[in-house]
Amino acid sequence: MNKQGFTTRQVHADRVLNKPADGTVHTATTNSVLYAFDDAQGIIDVFQGKVLGHVYSRSSSPSIASLQNILNELEGGVGAVCFATGMAAISGTLLSLLKAGDHIIMSQYLFGNTRCFADTMADLGIQISFADVTSVDDVKALYQPNTRAVFSETVANPATQVADVHAIGQFCKEKSLLFILDNTMTPPPLFDAKAAGASMVISSLTKYVSGHGNVLGGVVVDLGNYDWTQFPNIKSNYQVADTAQWGLMQVKKKGLRDMGATLAPASAVTIATGLETLALRMSRNCENAMKLATFLDNHPLVEKVHYPGLSEHPQHFVAREIMHGGYGAILSVDLVDRISPRDFINALELVICATHLGDNRTLALPVASTIFYENGLEERQRMGISEGMIRLSVGIEETDDLVNDFKQAFSKFS
Ligand SMILES: *Cc1c(COP(=O)(O)O)cnc(C)c1O
């Protein structure tokens, strides 16, 4: 199946990988919480891992297993575990694999809630250092003997710093460190996390993967790049015969089964449907973002545009090497001082003021006073977030309609 193009594989993945019953092309929503066994030995064998099967839907169920197969195929991994949200995937994965006394190097440019979660990990005794991931030397300088993992976003939200992923991947390989990448902003086929050397890729399925703003979900995929026999934290129970499954086995048991943030079966089916058009939507999202970024960059009332597709972006060349077919669809804008971000967003008519990204609709948000408010001024400055920054998540509308909305909004301030 791998030789076919991305969209071809996506629209056939459910049918080919999961073989839904009666010739249907979508896996059905299976709501049963429990699974009946004719012979008690059957449930014993599944519990003891001798036979694959479902016993209770907090741990696994058919609709979610099907989505996991599709997401794993999309990333070229060795397995996937879904969660109720992207944050559940992040917290479930990190808390399953790290323990008190471990050290993790995290990007200093993180999604606000992930940054707040880092404080929770620190309270639990996990040491954290924050690195400027645009430079691998900054990451290397923070390495200590108890470092277990590096966590970064590929392109950071909202200021669009691009991590030096290939160099970090190489460094992690040399040191046997887990390299966990949050790739929510640039899903495949835009960016190939496996080729970059990531061990695990996490994605909020709420965003581009589902795309329609009508479902929450998250996933972690093991990309098969990491040798789990080098990782000291895998419990003996989870050291199964196939060493490639050690990490996910522990995430499934601790992060999903014990912590319990299970994706709803109906959500899995909604996400799988959205996923069929991911490449088509993403290409339109990116094309619109590039055009809007160029328009804004040339506008006299705009101070600065943060978008990796612009040649003046500090990591434009890295982005050019690692992105395929676009530069993502998140861009952030600083307007000239005299225009307040609140007034400008209110002047937009088509663009929606909302906190979300990766939607079919274009969204605008003043970030310092909302999603990064709790992080405080100092942290925002370290993250490269200015107080007036407006984040735009560019949708799939007609480009002219978007540009015209910005034109009419600017006209109210000139
Ligand atoms: C939205 C987002 C998350 C969290 O995902 P939820 O599904 O909202 O929990 C994590 N990382 C990034 C980069 C995001 O944009």
The ligand as a Tripos MOL2 file, in Angstrom:
@<TRIPOS>MOLECULE
LIG
   15    15     1     0     0
SMALL
NO_CHARGES

@<TRIPOS>ATOM
      1 C1         -4.4480   22.1760   20.3050 C.3       1 LIG1
      2 C2         -3.0900   21.6820   20.5220 C.ar      1 LIG1
      3 C3         -2.8260   20.6950   21.4850 C.ar      1 LIG1
      4 C4         -3.9150   20.1380   22.3820 C.3       1 LIG1
      5 O1         -4.8890   19.4530   21.6730 O.3       1 LIG1
      6 P1         -6.3910   19.2720   22.2510 P.3       1 LIG1
      7 O2         -6.9810   18.2640   21.3040 O.co2     1 LIG1
      8 O3         -7.0560   20.5920   22.2120 O.co2     1 LIG1
      9 O4         -6.2440   18.7470   23.6320 O.co2     1 LIG1
     10 C5         -1.5350   20.2690   21.6330 C.ar      1 LIG1
     11 N1         -0.5350   20.7750   20.8970 N.ar      1 LIG1
     12 C6         -0.7450   21.7120   19.9640 C.ar      1 LIG1
     13 C7          0.3980   22.2130   19.1660 C.3       1 LIG1
     14 C8         -2.0230   22.2060   19.7400 C.ar      1 LIG1
     15 O5         -2.2270   23.1530   18.8220 O.3       1 LIG1
@<TRIPOS>BOND
     1     1     2 1
     2     2     3 ar
     3     2    14 ar
     4     3     4 1
     5     3    10 ar
     6     4     5 1
     7     5     6 1
     8     6     7 2
     9     6     8 1
    10     6     9 1
    11    10    11 ar
    12    11    12 ar
    13    12    13 1
    14    12    14 ar
    15    14    15 1
@<TRIPOS>SUBSTRUCTURE
     1 LIG1         1 GROUP 0 **** ****
